[in-house]
Structures are given as structure tokens and as C-alpha cells.
Amino acid sequence: MKTATRRALIGPVLLLVAALLAVVAAMAPGARAAGGLDEAAAALEKGPVYVDPRAADQFSRAQADALAKKIKDADKPIFVAVLPRAAEYQPGTLLQNLRTKVGISGVYAVELGNGFNAGADPRVMTRNSVQNLVGSVKSSDYPTVNERLNSFVDTAARSAHGQAPASWGGSGGSGFDTGTAIGLGVLVAVGGGGAYAIARRNRRRRIEEERAALEALRVVVDEDITAFGEELDRLDFTPGEPGADDAMRTDYTHALDSYENAKSAMASAQHPGDVQAVTRALEDGRFSLATLDARREGRPLPERRLPCFFDPRHGPSVVDVRWAPEGGAERTVPVCAADKSRMDDGREPLARTVRTANGDRPYWDAGPAYGPWAGGYFGGGLLPGLLVGTLLGNMMMSSAAYGADFGGAGADGGDYSGSDFNSDDFGGGFGDGGGFGGGGFDGGGGF
């Protein structure tokens, strides 16, 4: 090649290399941009941690990279932003606006000046969990931002549901991520394409696992629906019978509606978590039958109690008793009159069993899909205490094995849902000095 030709090519090549290096620098984790809400949201779409350049003295590049690696390794949809007190970050709407612009369901933690707050989509983390977690960060009074954020992430990673978004480019450290590979160009097919393929494969695997879990769970739920339908068939009541009043007819109608609601919810179920609506309807219908029965016999109306712990098909409980699973600690559980009598006689209660790979087992010794099923009967807030020390209870403590928030509406953690979320879950303000003043935020108060 002639010297003149080589010189003619060197210039454009050098310009291309410089441009690629500039893109790499802009996309690399921890890169400092101009700052602002749009910049923060764009960065969080690509990675779990964003530090506004003006807050670099609070949280270093190395600390940000280490925290990002921790979140990616946990494979959880946890977003962290470290921001300065500035006009573009309005405390009262910051969490809501950031969640809207990022558009991905997850847990969002923000350090604003010396204030801290967090919010989450309920499908990813319940409001009570967020509130308790933020409160624990406050009470610990960590002296540095790094300690505060790492404490929050350590706990959130154990309780958050869902997976890291595919836009982060897979789990791992804070080195050359997918965005950097795109900037380099030569690694597009290997890095970006590979990460995308892994994300798709993982998502496909989760979908297949959920489908299999739902089909196994469908057998149990259909049995519950059938059992309630048989109770209605055996019911010796007609709305026009002598002595029937409006209150009785209301109870009866409500029980029938609950039966239809349960069937409809099961027919439309797409995920294991969706069965919570089914069992919640069945629990509601059985209480209506208990109320109807009391009215017809002239007895005092029953107290609204949880169903029998051992088998919710037994109907509402009548008393709480001390009970321990095999090899576990004692706890107080609600039981029906029949099971209470059996236990008083030294016999085992009649437990609800389900099919497992190891044969028929009580539901509390079955797989994670039964968490939402039990949650509809007993309520998400009480269920962990009832099941502590059991196989299901242990799985519920592991977010990797347990369905999110006992079902419910909304996208899974890490899925893009745009602005379709409840803004109340991301409200509240920021107080100075790490305070949590301000009102309205269910996840821990203000910044």
C-alpha cells in the first residue's frame, strides 16, 4: 500500500477509535454524566446504580461499582440512585417520577443529600416490607452513605421478588457490560447478543417453571372449588322459605357470588400467584355460609376468623391452639372445632395434603407455588408466622423460590411496565440528616 493511501486511511480510523472510546466512557458503569432526572433514569435502565456527578463525594466510583455488582449477582430488580439536593430533584415526587421514567417494576432506593427513602411495586416488595426495611436503615444510624445503601441492598435482595431486568445485560461485575460492548462494536455479537440470549433463555425457563407450577396447583384449587360447590349443594336453604329474611338472603347470595368469583379467577389464572384471588373468594364464601347458619339457628353471629390452618376447607376456625410441625418450634394456629377435638384426644388433625414428587404431603411441606394458595386463605401478613420452620415457610423466606407478594396485579419484578403503577407506592418526601419526615409514603416515610 502506498504511503499516501495509508495516511489517508489513518485519519478516519483514529477518529473512529476516538469516537468509540468516548461512547465506552459514557456507557461504562460509574461514568459521570451531567446529572438530572432524565440522566438518572437512563442510567438505571442500563444498570442498578446511578450517582449524580455532584454527589460523587458522597459515594465513590469504586463503591458504586461494588454495589452494582452485588445487585447484579443477586439478580434482583433493585435500583439505587445517589443524588444531591438540587432543584431538578423535587423531594415530594422524586421516587414517583424516577419510577415513571425508568419504567421497570422493582425496588427503588434514593439517597438525596443526607436523606434516604425507598419505594417498590407491591408485586416486588410489599408496602409493609418496604416500610420496615426503610425504618431499620433509619434506626441503625449508619455514618456513611456506603454503609446505609449496602445494608438496604443486603436485606432487600433477600426479600425482593422478580429478577434483574434484561436491559442490565445479565448478572456479574461492573466491568464491560452490554452497553460497553455495544460501544466497542467488535463485541456486539459476543457480548450484547450473548447477554440478550441469556436473558431470553432465563425468562423462558421462568415461564415454563411457572406454567408447570400452575398446572400442579390447579389440581388442588379445583378440588377446593369443587368442595365449596358441594357445600352449597348440600345447603338446605331457599331464599323464599318460611323464616328467611333479607340478611339470610344476602349471606346466601354472597356465598353464591364467591363461588362464581372463585371459578372465574381460576379460569383466568396465568401465574401461580393468581390463585390467591381464588382462595380468598372461597374463604369469603365459607364465612358467609357460617353467618347464614348462625342466623337460621338463632345463634350469635360468628367472629370473623381465619380458616382452619390444617385444612381451609374445614371452614372458619373457632379457637387458636399451640402446635408444632415435625422437627419445628411451637406456634399458635387457628383450628376448627373438629380438629381441636382430635388434638384434645391426642390424635393428629386432618391436614390438607397435596401431591409432591415424594408422595402426598401436608401443604406446608410442599413447593413454593402453595404460598399464594395459602396466602389467599390466611393473608400475606400472617402467613409467614404460621409457617415458620416448615418447608413452605423456608421457601417463602427465599425470594428465588417464592411467588411475589402472594400474587396480585402488576408486572413481575424486572419487567417493563412503563407508567402503569400505583403512585402511592412511591410517594413521600425527604428529611434532612437522613430523617424520614414527610407524609404519605407507605414504604418508610420521607427523605
Disulfide bonds with the S-S distance in Angstrom:
none
